[in-house]
Amino acid sequence: MNPASTIEEAMATRRSCRAFLPTPVPRAQVERLLALASSSASNSNSQPWQVHVLTGAAKRALTADLLCAYDEGRRAVGEFAYQPAADSWPEPFRSRRRRFGEGLYSETLGLAADDTAGRSGHHRRNYDFFGAPVGLVLTVSRAPLQGALIDAGLFLQGLMLSARGAGLHTCAQASFIDYHPVLRRHLTIPDDHLVVCGIALGYADDDHRLGGYRTSREPVESFVTFYDSAAVTHQAEPV
Ligand SMILES: Cc1cc2nc3c(=O)[nH]c(=O)nc-3n(C[C@H](O)[C@H](O)[C@H](O)COP(=O)(O)O)c2cc1C
């Protein structure tokens, strides 16, 4: 379980967990994590998030309907999704995405690139929250959307790090957006809210072969520019 006791430890040990033990997480614990996550910053303290927490029969019923929709190819369109279609990612993100897929599907799960059924079988597990005992659905107000999505991201990170402090793991899951009509049938999501993602929450099954999968990161110098000297290149202002 190894709870993180510092922020650094929580950051370093957070990962997207895709195999959970059935060990239940008490409701009071979930409430405590959500209270911590709600201390996240938000634009003008607008707190535009709402969270739907599913356990037990409610989670099983949602999963059954989601899997049915998935198996029948009832992927929904129309709802805003922040994730572009697989073939429209520009570089360098396209390559990073491909690398992520290779690490997960080929190297960890041993599924060949043309094993569509095998890969679909793994993707399908998203809708069971990867076996986690707690499934959450995060939504935000549609207006003003851009700011709300940033706030939702901060809330999500707050929740994921707080979970580590309690020895729990998480996985953010944009895959739920594809079946938002099913979510809307099961949950009381206001019309003026958008589904941001699902979140699996529970204790990691470290013995599962997915338990060892880790992603890499670009080095700091690849995305940071430091400015120290006062030298500024003055360019003529346009008249
Ligand atoms: C907004 C968001 C949506 C995501 N959606 C999914 C998803 O639907 N299914 C999944 O298995 N992982 C999902 N992930 C996890 C990412 O693949 C993961 O964060 C990334 O590969 C980096 O790996 P790490 O979280 O283990 O460090 C999502 C992550 C974020 C932040």
The ligand as an SDF file (V2000), in Angstrom:
LIG
                    3D

 31 33  0  0  0  0  0  0  0  0999 V2000
   -7.1550   13.6560  -18.8330 C   0  0  0  0  0  0  0  0  0  0  0  0
   -6.5640   12.2780  -18.9030 C   0  0  0  0  0  0  0  0  0  0  0  0
   -7.2810   11.2600  -19.5240 C   0  0  0  0  0  0  0  0  0  0  0  0
   -6.7650    9.9620  -19.5670 C   0  0  0  0  0  0  0  0  0  0  0  0
   -7.5160    8.9540  -20.1090 N   0  0  0  0  0  0  0  0  0  0  0  0
   -7.0890    7.6780  -20.0180 C   0  0  0  0  0  0  0  0  0  0  0  0
   -7.9420    6.6010  -20.4200 C   0  0  0  0  0  0  0  0  0  0  0  0
   -9.0650    6.7920  -20.8860 O   0  0  0  0  0  0  0  0  0  0  0  0
   -7.4880    5.3370  -20.2480 N   0  0  0  0  0  0  0  0  0  0  0  0
   -6.2490    5.0810  -19.7230 C   0  0  0  0  0  0  0  0  0  0  0  0
   -5.8980    3.9030  -19.5920 O   0  0  0  0  0  0  0  0  0  0  0  0
   -5.4180    6.0790  -19.3520 N   0  0  0  0  0  0  0  0  0  0  0  0
   -5.8150    7.3650  -19.4610 C   0  0  0  0  0  0  0  0  0  0  0  0
   -5.0220    8.3930  -19.0310 N   0  0  0  0  0  0  0  0  0  0  0  0
   -3.6930    8.1050  -18.4790 C   0  0  0  0  0  0  0  0  0  0  0  0
   -2.5580    8.5430  -19.4010 C   0  0  0  0  0  0  0  0  0  0  0  0
   -2.3970    7.6070  -20.4410 O   0  0  0  0  0  0  0  0  0  0  0  0
   -1.2940    8.6590  -18.5360 C   0  0  0  0  0  0  0  0  0  0  0  0
   -1.4650    9.6980  -17.6180 O   0  0  0  0  0  0  0  0  0  0  0  0
   -0.0370    8.9210  -19.3500 C   0  0  0  0  0  0  0  0  0  0  0  0
    0.2320    7.8860  -20.2480 O   0  0  0  0  0  0  0  0  0  0  0  0
    1.1840    9.1120  -18.4240 C   0  0  0  0  0  0  0  0  0  0  0  0
    1.3770    7.9620  -17.6160 O   0  0  0  0  0  0  0  0  0  0  0  0
    1.2720    7.9870  -16.0320 P   0  0  0  0  0  0  0  0  0  0  0  0
   -0.0370    8.6240  -15.6360 O   0  0  0  0  0  0  0  0  0  0  0  0
    1.3440    6.5500  -15.6110 O   0  0  0  0  0  0  0  0  0  0  0  0
    2.4190    8.8080  -15.5100 O   0  0  0  0  0  0  0  0  0  0  0  0
   -5.5010    9.6930  -18.9970 C   0  0  0  0  0  0  0  0  0  0  0  0
   -4.7860   10.7280  -18.3890 C   0  0  0  0  0  0  0  0  0  0  0  0
   -5.3080   11.9980  -18.3440 C   0  0  0  0  0  0  0  0  0  0  0  0
   -4.5360   13.0970  -17.6500 C   0  0  0  0  0  0  0  0  0  0  0  0
  1  2  1  0
  2  3  1  0
  2 30  2  0
  3  4  2  0
  4  5  1  0
  4 28  1  0
  5  6  2  0
  6  7  1  0
  6 13  1  0
  7  8  2  0
  7  9  1  0
  9 10  1  0
 10 11  2  0
 10 12  1  0
 12 13  2  0
 13 14  1  0
 14 15  1  0
 14 28  1  0
 15 16  1  0
 16 17  1  0
 16 18  1  0
 18 19  1  0
 18 20  1  0
 20 21  1  0
 20 22  1  0
 22 23  1  0
 23 24  1  0
 24 25  2  0
 24 26  1  0
 24 27  1  0
 28 29  2  0
 29 30  1  0
 30 31  1  0
M  END
$$$$
